[in-house]
Amino acid sequence: MIPGFGSLMQDVLWCFSQVKGTIDIGVTEADIISTVEFNHTGELLATGDKGGRVVIFQREQESKNQPHRRGEYNVYSTFQSHEPEFDYLKSLEIEEKINKIRWLPQQNAAYFLLSTNDKTVKLWKVSERDKRPEGYNLKDEDGRLRDPSMITMLRVPVLRPMDLMVEATPRRVFANAHTYHINSISVNSDYETYMSADDLRINLWNFEITNQSFNIVDIKPANMEELTEVITAAEFHPHHCNTFVYSSSKGTIRLCDMRTSALCDRHAKFFEEPEDPSNRSFFSEIISSISDVKFSHSGRYIMTRDYLTVKVWDLNMENRPIETYQVHDYLRSKLCSLYENDCIFDKFECVWNGSDSVIMTGSYNNFFRMFDRNTKRDVTLEASRENSKPRAILKPRKVCVGGKRRKDEISVDSLDFSKKILHTAWHPSENIIAVAATNNLYIFQDKVN
Amino acid sequence: MSAESPEPASAEEQKEMEDKVISPEKVEEAKLKARYPHLGQKPGGSDFLRKRLQKGQKYFDSGDYNMAKAKMKNKQLPTAAPDKTEVTGDHIPTPQDLPQRKPSLVASKLAG
């Protein structure tokens, strides 16, 4: 067990640590956070927004003088990753919204990440510069050319320290490979390739090659009238570079092995929970659509999120999940209004903690839920400015379904459906979580004694 | 709709409560069908998927656009359509109608 990393949720008290973003009466659409991701060490935390911008936070070194202040995350770099485009040939407006960010493992001093919008994936290099050369012979300090006839001495330029500058440069642009909208990217464990998935196809790329990609999954029917399902998410296995999974709008997950054939249209495993046909309603298929799929760190399990539940599947058992957790079952009797206001199509993500013992996902009213797989306990917490005193312990929240409402509870009808927590991230080894609440980013940590 | 103190329920309410016990989803489905009787028979099927695949589609024909632009020079410029985002098949888009897609040159407020 990792020291200091509680695997039992009852031992963990979550505290407010930081909140980023402004308190505006009206939220500018561009500021809405659309993805959050820690890097592999947890030192960096990246966010992408609807305006195509990426902001990277870096955890400050923990100081021995202030042991109570666990390292805080401060802005490290920010850049415009994608810009809006209009495809005149197809009459398509291409949003600059960053759908996903995925970090590459660090291999040298620079950091690399992939960011994608609906159509184009970009590889960004984020590097530090803290020295600059001074003492050129042919240029003066401002960069102006010196008159060669005035130079009488030769000198050797030297590197002198300068204020730290963090620069982000686009190193690769992987474009024009997706007819439909990219929903997922996933870096392979071989660190040489990655995949990008849209509604109907999945492509495999090599990081070094931008003008070609291999199509590995194609579910587009010959006749579009026969379309019954789309790809909703995809991810590579954390250790086996030949294995990946993709989820569908019909609530199924397919596991594919790239060794079997070049085009993985035939799955190696097919995960589907049998449905009781008498329970079927107009909403059944919509709420069974999987919005996110994530491998556990161990690679043994996958977790899926559909509208009302989170499910954990054992890769060795295809016919049903091994665990099902209700996120907000009280919404089942609100499906009609949720369909009318389109909330039923909201795509919630889900995440594992570092030891795969706790899973987390978001809900409405800025609530988010955690489920401890071992103790079977769950908790509902809220990301709100009201609980934002430093190190304030978050109080569990409860939604009251009917009958008498207790003082601290909130009734289903009072929930704010415009405050949705779609994106969350969990530090790879510590109890630090990042929760995106519309245009604000909350960071919570467990209590340090 | 929360249950109050127990009272003798009418036959209708009893049936509704039974339905709720059986499936809140079916109750919600009935509500939806009551409001939208023409809702497609194939739920969750092609309609939703096609709508999803067509996200971002704006109807733009460069020929029509340029012809309309040329015609505009001779006429008074009409006032811009109140809803700039909906440019559909019947309406020939003019320069004013195309949504202004400018990149956000403003830095993210998270970095502030």
HADDOCK unambig.tbl for C-alpha pairs under 7 A between the chains (distance, minus, plus):
assign (segid A and resid 20 and name CA) (segid B and resid 110 and name CA) 5.28 0.50 0.50
assign (segid A and resid 21 and name CA) (segid B and resid 109 and name CA) 5.41 0.50 0.50
assign (segid A and resid 21 and name CA) (segid B and resid 110 and name CA) 4.41 0.50 0.50
assign (segid A and resid 22 and name CA) (segid B and resid 109 and name CA) 6.60 0.50 0.50
assign (segid A and resid 31 and name CA) (segid B and resid 108 and name CA) 6.69 0.50 0.50
assign (segid A and resid 51 and name CA) (segid B and resid 104 and name CA) 5.91 0.50 0.50
assign (segid A and resid 53 and name CA) (segid B and resid 108 and name CA) 6.69 0.50 0.50
assign (segid A and resid 55 and name CA) (segid B and resid 111 and name CA) 6.56 0.50 0.50
assign (segid A and resid 75 and name CA) (segid B and resid 111 and name CA) 5.89 0.50 0.50
assign (segid A and resid 83 and name CA) (segid B and resid 103 and name CA) 5.28 0.50 0.50
assign (segid A and resid 84 and name CA) (segid B and resid 101 and name CA) 6.14 0.50 0.50
assign (segid A and resid 84 and name CA) (segid B and resid 102 and name CA) 6.79 0.50 0.50
assign (segid A and resid 84 and name CA) (segid B and resid 103 and name CA) 5.91 0.50 0.50
assign (segid A and resid 91 and name CA) (segid B and resid 57 and name CA) 5.93 0.50 0.50
assign (segid A and resid 91 and name CA) (segid B and resid 58 and name CA) 5.27 0.50 0.50
assign (segid A and resid 91 and name CA) (segid B and resid 59 and name CA) 5.69 0.50 0.50
assign (segid A and resid 91 and name CA) (segid B and resid 60 and name CA) 5.46 0.50 0.50
assign (segid A and resid 92 and name CA) (segid B and resid 56 and name CA) 5.37 0.50 0.50
assign (segid A and resid 92 and name CA) (segid B and resid 57 and name CA) 4.62 0.50 0.50
assign (segid A and resid 92 and name CA) (segid B and resid 58 and name CA) 5.67 0.50 0.50
assign (segid A and resid 93 and name CA) (segid B and resid 56 and name CA) 4.81 0.50 0.50
assign (segid A and resid 93 and name CA) (segid B and resid 57 and name CA) 6.20 0.50 0.50
assign (segid A and resid 93 and name CA) (segid B and resid 58 and name CA) 6.59 0.50 0.50
assign (segid A and resid 94 and name CA) (segid B and resid 56 and name CA) 6.53 0.50 0.50
assign (segid A and resid 180 and name CA) (segid B and resid 53 and name CA) 6.51 0.50 0.50
assign (segid A and resid 227 and name CA) (segid B and resid 46 and name CA) 6.06 0.50 0.50
assign (segid A and resid 228 and name CA) (segid B and resid 45 and name CA) 5.67 0.50 0.50
assign (segid A and resid 228 and name CA) (segid B and resid 46 and name CA) 5.99 0.50 0.50
assign (segid A and resid 281 and name CA) (segid B and resid 25 and name CA) 6.50 0.50 0.50
assign (segid A and resid 281 and name CA) (segid B and resid 26 and name CA) 5.92 0.50 0.50
assign (segid A and resid 281 and name CA) (segid B and resid 29 and name CA) 6.66 0.50 0.50
assign (segid A and resid 282 and name CA) (segid B and resid 29 and name CA) 6.03 0.50 0.50
assign (segid A and resid 282 and name CA) (segid B and resid 43 and name CA) 5.48 0.50 0.50
assign (segid A and resid 285 and name CA) (segid B and resid 44 and name CA) 5.57 0.50 0.50
assign (segid A and resid 286 and name CA) (segid B and resid 44 and name CA) 5.54 0.50 0.50
assign (segid A and resid 332 and name CA) (segid B and resid 24 and name CA) 6.22 0.50 0.50
assign (segid A and resid 332 and name CA) (segid B and resid 25 and name CA) 6.01 0.50 0.50
assign (segid A and resid 333 and name CA) (segid B and resid 24 and name CA) 5.07 0.50 0.50
assign (segid A and resid 333 and name CA) (segid B and resid 25 and name CA) 6.21 0.50 0.50
assign (segid A and resid 333 and name CA) (segid B and resid 28 and name CA) 6.32 0.50 0.50
assign (segid A and resid 334 and name CA) (segid B and resid 28 and name CA) 6.89 0.50 0.50
assign (segid A and resid 335 and name CA) (segid B and resid 28 and name CA) 5.97 0.50 0.50
assign (segid A and resid 336 and name CA) (segid B and resid 28 and name CA) 5.12 0.50 0.50
assign (segid A and resid 336 and name CA) (segid B and resid 29 and name CA) 6.63 0.50 0.50
assign (segid A and resid 336 and name CA) (segid B and resid 31 and name CA) 6.64 0.50 0.50
assign (segid A and resid 336 and name CA) (segid B and resid 32 and name CA) 5.62 0.50 0.50
assign (segid A and resid 402 and name CA) (segid B and resid 2 and name CA) 4.83 0.50 0.50
assign (segid A and resid 402 and name CA) (segid B and resid 3 and name CA) 6.74 0.50 0.50
assign (segid A and resid 403 and name CA) (segid B and resid 2 and name CA) 5.47 0.50 0.50
assign (segid A and resid 403 and name CA) (segid B and resid 3 and name CA) 5.74 0.50 0.50
assign (segid A and resid 403 and name CA) (segid B and resid 4 and name CA) 6.84 0.50 0.50
